[in-house]
Amino acid sequence: MMFVKTPDEVSAMIVEQMKKRRKEGKLTQEQLSRKAGVSLGSLKRFETSGEISLRSLIKLAIALGCEDDFSSLFAKKQYSSIQEILDENI
């Protein structure tokens, strides 16, 4: 059975991952906004509501060194067995 997340759930997950990366890098919101070239207001709005432009999200990812994470965003799923393929098509 496939579990489908809502857009709000996916957004919340991305926000939490980005905040975690920011804090691991010991960056304040102000420091990250300057480093990324994103307004502080946009960053604060993103961290509270999940709302941000794609361009600003990419800028934040580059500033945090995680832009390569986007390469797997729409990557083709890899299967490890024929059974996995069959199970997915049920």
N, CA, C and O atoms as a MOPAC input file, in Angstrom:
PM7 MOZYME 1SCF
protein

 N      0.83700 1    -1.18200 1     0.00000 1
 C      0.00000 1     0.00000 1     0.00000 1
 C      0.88300 1     1.24800 1     0.00000 1
 O      1.89200 1     1.30000 1     0.70400 1
 N      0.50900 1     2.22900 1    -0.77300 1
 C      1.28300 1     3.44800 1    -0.91800 1
 C      0.71400 1     4.54100 1    -0.02100 1
 O     -0.48700 1     4.81200 1    -0.05300 1
 N      1.57400 1     5.16900 1     0.77900 1
 C      1.15500 1     6.25400 1     1.64500 1
 C      1.43300 1     7.57000 1     0.93400 1
 O      2.57200 1     7.84000 1     0.55100 1
 N      0.41700 1     8.38000 1     0.75600 1
 C      0.56100 1     9.65200 1     0.06700 1
 C      0.54200 1    10.78000 1     1.09200 1
 O     -0.37400 1    10.87900 1     1.90900 1
 N      1.55400 1    11.61800 1     1.03800 1
 C      1.62900 1    12.76300 1     1.93700 1
 C      0.93300 1    13.95700 1     1.30300 1
 O      0.82700 1    14.05500 1     0.08000 1
 N      0.46600 1    14.85200 1     2.14300 1
 C     -0.15000 1    16.07800 1     1.65100 1
 C      0.94500 1    17.10200 1     1.34100 1
 O      2.06900 1    16.96700 1     1.82500 1
 N      0.63000 1    18.11800 1     0.54400 1
 C      1.61000 1    19.17400 1     0.29300 1
 C      2.10100 1    19.83100 1     1.58900 1
 O      3.27900 1    20.17000 1     1.70200 1
 N      1.21700 1    20.01100 1     2.55200 1
 C      1.62000 1    20.60700 1     3.82900 1
 C      2.60800 1    19.71500 1     4.57500 1
 O      3.54200 1    20.21400 1     5.20300 1
 N      2.40800 1    18.40800 1     4.50900 1
 C      3.32700 1    17.47800 1     5.17700 1
 C      4.70600 1    17.49300 1     4.51700 1
 O      5.72800 1    17.48200 1     5.20200 1
 N      4.72600 1    17.51700 1     3.20200 1
 C      5.99800 1    17.56300 1     2.48000 1
 C      6.71100 1    18.88100 1     2.77500 1
 O      7.92000 1    18.90100 1     3.00900 1
 N      5.96300 1    19.96900 1     2.76300 1
 C      6.53200 1    21.27900 1     3.06200 1
 C      7.12400 1    21.31400 1     4.46400 1
 O      8.23100 1    21.81500 1     4.65600 1
 N      6.40100 1    20.78800 1     5.43900 1
 C      6.88800 1    20.76000 1     6.82600 1
 C      8.16500 1    19.93600 1     6.93600 1
 O      9.07500 1    20.29500 1     7.68400 1
 N      8.23700 1    18.84700 1     6.20400 1
 C      9.42500 1    17.99800 1     6.21800 1
 C     10.63500 1    18.75300 1     5.64800 1
 O     11.73400 1    18.67500 1     6.19700 1
 N     10.42800 1    19.47500 1     4.55400 1
 C     11.51000 1    20.24500 1     3.94200 1
 C     11.97300 1    21.35100 1     4.88200 1
 O     13.17300 1    21.58500 1     5.02700 1
 N     11.02600 1    22.03000 1     5.51700 1
 C     11.37000 1    23.09000 1     6.47300 1
 C     12.22400 1    22.52700 1     7.60200 1
 O     13.24900 1    23.10900 1     7.95300 1
 N     11.81300 1    21.41100 1     8.16500 1
 C     12.56400 1    20.82700 1     9.28400 1
 C     13.97100 1    20.41400 1     8.86500 1
 O     14.92700 1    20.60200 1     9.61600 1
 N     14.09600 1    19.85200 1     7.66900 1
 C     15.42200 1    19.45600 1     7.18400 1
 C     16.31100 1    20.67200 1     6.96200 1
 O     17.49900 1    20.64400 1     7.28400 1
 N     15.74200 1    21.73600 1     6.41300 1
 C     16.51200 1    22.95500 1     6.16100 1
 C     16.92600 1    23.61200 1     7.48200 1
 O     18.06700 1    24.05200 1     7.62500 1
 N     16.00900 1    23.67700 1     8.43900 1
 C     16.34700 1    24.25800 1     9.74500 1
 C     17.44300 1    23.44500 1    10.42800 1
 O     18.34400 1    24.00400 1    11.05300 1
 N     17.36000 1    22.13100 1    10.30600 1
 C     18.37600 1    21.26200 1    10.90200 1
 C     19.74000 1    21.54500 1    10.28000 1
 O     20.73900 1    21.65600 1    10.99000 1
 N     19.77900 1    21.66200 1     8.95700 1
 C     21.04600 1    21.96200 1     8.27400 1
 C     21.58200 1    23.32800 1     8.71300 1
 O     22.78300 1    23.48800 1     8.93200 1
 N     20.68100 1    24.30900 1     8.83800 1
 C     21.10600 1    25.65200 1     9.25100 1
 C     21.72100 1    25.60400 1    10.63900 1
 O     22.77300 1    26.19500 1    10.88400 1
 N     21.05900 1    24.90000 1    11.54300 1
 C     21.54100 1    24.82400 1    12.92300 1
 C     22.82100 1    24.00000 1    13.02900 1
 O     23.70200 1    24.32700 1    13.82500 1
 N     22.93300 1    22.93400 1    12.23500 1
 C     24.17100 1    22.14100 1    12.21700 1
 C     25.35200 1    22.99500 1    11.76300 1
 O     26.48000 1    22.80700 1    12.21900 1
 N     25.07900 1    23.93300 1    10.86200 1
 C     26.11200 1    24.84200 1    10.38200 1
 C     26.32500 1    26.03300 1    11.30200 1
 O     27.11400 1    26.93200 1    11.01100 1
 N     25.60100 1    26.02100 1    12.42400 1
 C     25.70400 1    27.09200 1    13.42000 1
 C     25.43900 1    28.46600 1    12.80500 1
 O     26.12700 1    29.44300 1    13.10000 1
 N     24.42600 1    28.51200 1    11.94500 1
 C     24.04800 1    29.76300 1    11.29400 1
 C     22.74400 1    30.28900 1    11.87900 1
 O     21.79900 1    29.53100 1    12.09700 1
 N     22.70300 1    31.58000 1    12.12700 1
 C     21.44500 1    32.21200 1    12.51200 1
 C     20.63500 1    32.43800 1    11.24100 1
 O     21.15200 1    32.29400 1    10.13400 1
 N     19.37500 1    32.78900 1    11.40400 1
 C     18.56200 1    33.11300 1    10.23700 1
 C     19.17500 1    34.29200 1     9.48000 1
 O     19.21300 1    34.29900 1     8.25000 1
 N     19.65100 1    35.28000 1    10.22300 1
 C     20.24800 1    36.46000 1     9.59800 1
 C     21.48300 1    36.08600 1     8.77400 1
 O     21.65800 1    36.55700 1     7.65100 1
 N     22.33200 1    35.23600 1     9.34500 1
 C     23.54900 1    34.82500 1     8.63300 1
 C     23.21300 1    34.04600 1     7.36700 1
 O     23.80400 1    34.28200 1     6.31300 1
 N     22.26800 1    33.12100 1     7.47100 1
 C     21.89800 1    32.33000 1     6.29900 1
 C     21.25400 1    33.20300 1     5.23400 1
 O     21.52900 1    33.02800 1     4.04700 1
 N     20.40400 1    34.13500 1     5.63400 1
 C     19.74500 1    34.98400 1     4.63700 1
 C     20.77800 1    35.80900 1     3.87100 1
 O     20.66500 1    35.96500 1     2.65500 1
 N     21.77600 1    36.33400 1     4.56500 1
 C     22.84300 1    37.09800 1     3.89500 1
 C     23.66600 1    36.19200 1     2.97300 1
 O     23.94200 1    36.54400 1     1.82600 1
 N     24.05000 1    35.03400 1     3.48600 1
 C     24.87500 1    34.09600 1     2.71300 1
 C     24.15800 1    33.64100 1     1.44000 1
 O     24.78200 1    33.47900 1     0.39200 1
 N     22.85100 1    33.44000 1     1.54100 1
 C     22.06600 1    32.93600 1     0.41000 1
 C     21.57200 1    34.04100 1    -0.51100 1
 O     21.18700 1    33.77200 1    -1.64900 1
 N     21.57700 1    35.27900 1    -0.03400 1
 C     21.01700 1    36.36100 1    -0.83700 1
 C     19.50300 1    36.31200 1    -0.87100 1
 O     18.87600 1    36.68800 1    -1.86200 1
 N     18.92100 1    35.84300 1     0.22600 1
 C     17.46500 1    35.74500 1     0.37700 1
 C     17.07700 1    36.68700 1     1.51100 1
 O     17.77000 1    36.75000 1     2.52600 1
 N     15.99300 1    37.40900 1     1.35200 1
 C     15.61000 1    38.34400 1     2.40800 1
 C     15.32200 1    37.59300 1     3.70700 1
 O     14.86400 1    36.45000 1     3.70000 1
 N     15.60200 1    38.26400 1     4.81100 1
 C     15.35200 1    37.66700 1     6.11900 1
 C     13.87000 1    37.34600 1     6.28000 1
 O     13.51400 1    36.31500 1     6.85100 1
 N     13.01400 1    38.22200 1     5.78000 1
 C     11.57000 1    37.98400 1     5.85600 1
 C     11.16000 1    36.70800 1     5.13800 1
 O     10.32800 1    35.94900 1     5.63500 1
 N     11.74800 1    36.47300 1     3.96400 1
 C     11.43300 1    35.25300 1     3.20800 1
 C     11.87300 1    34.01000 1     3.96500 1
 O     11.15500 1    33.01100 1     4.01100 1
 N     13.06800 1    34.08000 1     4.56300 1
 C     13.56700 1    32.93100 1     5.32000 1
 C     12.69900 1    32.66700 1     6.54400 1
 O     12.36300 1    31.51900 1     6.83500 1
 N     12.33500 1    33.72700 1     7.26100 1
 C     11.47700 1    33.55700 1     8.44500 1
 C     10.12000 1    32.98600 1     8.05300 1
 O      9.59600 1    32.09900 1     8.72700 1
 N      9.54900 1    33.50000 1     6.95600 1
 C      8.25300 1    32.99800 1     6.48500 1
 C      8.36700 1    31.51800 1     6.11800 1
 O      7.48100 1    30.72200 1     6.43000 1
 N      9.46700 1    31.15800 1     5.45400 1
 C      9.67600 1    29.76400 1     5.08300 1
 C      9.74800 1    28.87300 1     6.31900 1
 O      9.12600 1    27.81200 1     6.35900 1
 N     10.50700 1    29.30400 1     7.32800 1
 C     10.67700 1    28.47700 1     8.52200 1
 C      9.41400 1    28.40400 1     9.38100 1
 O      9.29000 1    27.49800 1    10.20600 1
 N      8.48500 1    29.32700 1     9.20600 1
 C      7.24900 1    29.26700 1     9.99600 1
 C      6.06500 1    28.70500 1     9.21600 1
 O      5.20400 1    28.03400 1     9.78600 1
 N      6.02000 1    28.97900 1     7.90300 1
 C      4.84200 1    28.55100 1     7.13700 1
 C      5.14300 1    27.57500 1     6.00800 1
 O      4.23400 1    26.94500 1     5.46900 1
 N      6.42400 1    27.44900 1     5.64900 1
 C      6.78100 1    26.58200 1     4.52900 1
 C      6.64400 1    27.26100 1     3.18200 1
 O      6.88700 1    26.63300 1     2.15100 1
 N      6.26000 1    28.52900 1     3.16400 1
 C      6.06300 1    29.26700 1     1.91500 1
 C      7.36400 1    29.92800 1     1.47800 1
 O      7.96800 1    30.68300 1     2.24000 1
 N      7.79800 1    29.64200 1     0.24200 1
 C      9.00500 1    30.25600 1    -0.32200 1
 C      9.00700 1    30.00400 1    -1.82300 1
 O      8.43400 1    29.02400 1    -2.29900 1
 N      9.65400 1    30.89300 1    -2.56100 1
 C      9.76400 1    30.66100 1    -4.00300 1
 C     10.78500 1    29.55000 1    -4.25000 1
 O     11.68100 1    29.32100 1    -3.43700 1
 N     10.63600 1    28.88000 1    -5.36400 1
 C     11.58500 1    27.82000 1    -5.71100 1
 C     12.99400 1    28.39200 1    -5.83100 1
 O     13.95400 1    27.77800 1    -5.36800 1
 N     13.12000 1    29.54800 1    -6.44000 1
 C     14.43400 1    30.18000 1    -6.61000 1
 C     15.08700 1    30.44200 1    -5.25400 1
 O     16.27600 1    30.17600 1    -5.08100 1
 N     14.32500 1    30.96100 1    -4.29300 1
 C     14.87800 1    31.23000 1    -2.96000 1
 C     15.23300 1    29.93600 1    -2.24200 1
 O     16.23300 1    29.88000 1    -1.52700 1
 N     14.43100 1    28.90300 1    -2.42200 1
 C     14.73600 1    27.60800 1    -1.81500 1
 C     16.05900 1    27.06500 1    -2.36000 1
 O     16.87400 1    26.52800 1    -1.61000 1
 N     16.26000 1    27.20700 1    -3.65200 1
 C     17.51100 1    26.75200 1    -4.26400 1
 C     18.68900 1    27.56600 1    -3.73700 1
 O     19.75100 1    27.00700 1    -3.46200 1
 N     18.51500 1    28.87200 1    -3.59400 1
 C     19.58300 1    29.71500 1    -3.03700 1
 C     19.94900 1    29.26700 1    -1.62600 1
 O     21.12800 1    29.21000 1    -1.27800 1
 N     18.94400 1    28.94900 1    -0.81600 1
 C     19.20800 1    28.47100 1     0.54900 1
 C     19.96100 1    27.14400 1     0.51100 1
 O     20.90500 1    26.93200 1     1.27300 1
 N     19.53400 1    26.25900 1    -0.38100 1
 C     20.19900 1    24.95600 1    -0.49100 1
 C     21.66300 1    25.12300 1    -0.89600 1
 O     22.53500 1    24.44100 1    -0.35800 1
 N     21.93300 1    26.01600 1    -1.82900 1
 C     23.31600 1    26.26500 1    -2.25100 1
 C     24.12800 1    26.81200 1    -1.08500 1
 O     25.25700 1    26.37800 1    -0.85800 1
 N     23.56600 1    27.75700 1    -0.34700 1
 C     24.27200 1    28.35000 1     0.79600 1
 C     24.57300 1    27.31200 1     1.87100 1
 O     25.56400 1    27.42600 1     2.59200 1
 N     23.71700 1    26.30200 1     1.97500 1
 C     23.91300 1    25.25100 1     2.97800 1
 C     24.69600 1    24.05800 1     2.43000 1
 O     24.97800 1    23.10700 1     3.15900 1
 N     25.04400 1    24.11300 1     1.14700 1
 C     25.82600 1    23.03300 1     0.54800 1
 C     25.03700 1    21.76800 1     0.28900 1
 O     25.60500 1    20.67700 1     0.24300 1
 N     23.73200 1    21.90500 1     0.11900 1
 C     22.92200 1    20.69900 1    -0.11600 1
 C     22.13700 1    20.78600 1    -1.42400 1
 O     21.08700 1    20.15900 1    -1.56800 1
 N     22.65000 1    21.56700 1    -2.37600 1
 C     21.95500 1    21.70800 1    -3.65400 1
 C     21.89400 1    20.40300 1    -4.43700 1
 O     20.98900 1    20.21700 1    -5.25100 1
 N     22.83800 1    19.50100 1    -4.20700 1
 C     22.81800 1    18.21700 1    -4.91100 1
 C     21.62400 1    17.35800 1    -4.51200 1
 O     21.26700 1    16.42200 1    -5.22700 1
 N     21.00800 1    17.66600 1    -3.38400 1
 C     19.82000 1    16.91900 1    -2.96100 1
 C     18.68300 1    17.07000 1    -3.96800 1
 O     17.80900 1    16.20700 1    -4.04500 1
 N     18.68600 1    18.15200 1    -4.73600 1
 C     17.63800 1    18.36100 1    -5.73500 1
 C     17.75800 1    17.38400 1    -6.90300 1
 O     16.77300 1    17.12900 1    -7.59600 1
 N     18.95500 1    16.83300 1    -7.12800 1
 C     19.15000 1    15.94000 1    -8.27600 1
 C     18.34200 1    14.65300 1    -8.16100 1
 O     18.05100 1    14.01100 1    -9.17000 1
 N     17.98100 1    14.27800 1    -6.95400 1
 C     17.19300 1    13.05700 1    -6.77900 1
 C     15.69900 1    13.34700 1    -6.64500 1
 O     14.90700 1    12.43200 1    -6.42000 1
 N     15.31600 1    14.60300 1    -6.78200 1
 C     13.92600 1    15.00100 1    -6.56500 1
 C     12.94200 1    14.23600 1    -7.44800 1
 O     11.93200 1    13.73000 1    -6.95700 1
 N     13.22400 1    14.15100 1    -8.72100 1
 C     12.32500 1    13.44200 1    -9.63200 1
 C     13.04200 1    12.28100 1   -10.32200 1
 O     12.70000 1    11.90200 1   -11.44200 1
 N     14.02700 1    11.73100 1    -9.64700 1
 C     14.79900 1    10.62500 1   -10.20800 1
 C     13.92300 1     9.38100 1   -10.35600 1
 O     12.97300 1     9.16800 1    -9.60400 1
 N     14.27300 1     8.58200 1   -11.33700 1
 C     13.55500 1     7.33900 1   -11.58200 1
 C     13.80100 1     6.38400 1   -10.41400 1
 O     14.93300 1     6.22900 1    -9.95700 1
 N     12.74700 1     5.75700 1    -9.94500 1
 C     12.85300 1     4.84300 1    -8.81300 1
 C     13.66300 1     3.60600 1    -9.19500 1
 O     13.49000 1     3.04400 1   -10.27600 1
 N     14.53800 1     3.20000 1    -8.30100 1
 C     15.34500 1     2.00300 1    -8.50900 1
 C     14.72000 1     0.83900 1    -7.74000 1
 O     14.39000 1     0.96900 1    -6.56100 1
 N     14.56300 1    -0.27800 1    -8.40700 1
 C     13.99100 1    -1.46500 1    -7.78000 1
 C     15.10300 1    -2.45500 1    -7.46300 1
 O     16.07900 1    -2.56900 1    -8.20300 1
 N     14.94100 1    -3.16300 1    -6.35900 1
 C     15.95800 1    -4.15100 1    -5.98900 1
 C     15.51900 1    -5.57100 1    -6.32400 1
 O     16.31200 1    -6.50800 1    -6.24000 1
 N     14.24500 1    -5.72800 1    -6.70500 1
 C     13.77000 1    -7.06300 1    -7.07600 1
 C     12.53700 1    -6.94700 1    -7.96900 1
 O     11.87700 1    -5.90900 1    -8.01200 1
 N     12.24700 1    -8.02000 1    -8.67100 1
 C     11.04000 1    -8.07600 1    -9.49300 1
 C      9.80700 1    -8.01800 1    -8.60100 1
 O      8.78400 1    -7.45300 1    -8.98600 1
 N      9.90300 1    -8.59700 1    -7.42100 1
 C      8.77400 1    -8.59500 1    -6.49700 1
 C      8.37300 1    -7.16700 1    -6.11600 1
 O      7.18500 1    -6.87300 1    -5.98000 1
 N      9.34800 1    -6.29100 1    -5.94600 1
 C      9.05200 1    -4.88700 1    -5.63800 1
 C      8.20900 1    -4.25400 1    -6.73800 1
 O      7.26600 1    -3.51400 1    -6.45700 1
 N      8.54600 1    -4.54400 1    -7.97600 1
 C      7.80200 1    -4.00800 1    -9.11400 1
 C      6.38700 1    -4.55800 1    -9.11400 1
 O      5.42400 1    -3.81500 1    -9.30100 1
 N      6.26600 1    -5.85100 1    -8.90600 1
 C      4.94800 1    -6.47800 1    -8.88400 1
 C      4.09600 1    -5.94000 1    -7.74400 1
 O      2.90700 1    -5.67900 1    -7.92800 1
 N      4.69100 1    -5.77200 1    -6.57100 1
 C      3.95500 1    -5.26600 1    -5.40700 1
 C      3.45800 1    -3.84400 1    -5.63300 1
 O      2.37500 1    -3.48100 1    -5.17400 1
 N      4.24100 1    -3.04800 1    -6.33200 1
 C      3.85500 1    -1.66400 1    -6.57500 1
 C      2.68100 1    -1.57200 1    -7.54000 1
 O      1.88800 1    -0.63400 1    -7.46000 1
 N      2.56300 1    -2.51100 1    -8.42800 1
 C      1.50400 1    -2.47600 1    -9.43100 1
 C      0.21400 1    -3.13300 1    -8.97100 1
 O     -0.72200 1    -3.27800 1    -9.75700 1
 N      0.15500 1    -3.52300 1    -7.73000 1
 C     -1.06600 1    -4.16200 1    -7.20700 1
 C     -2.04600 1    -3.11000 1    -6.78200 1
 O     -3.13700 1    -3.43600 1    -6.31300 1

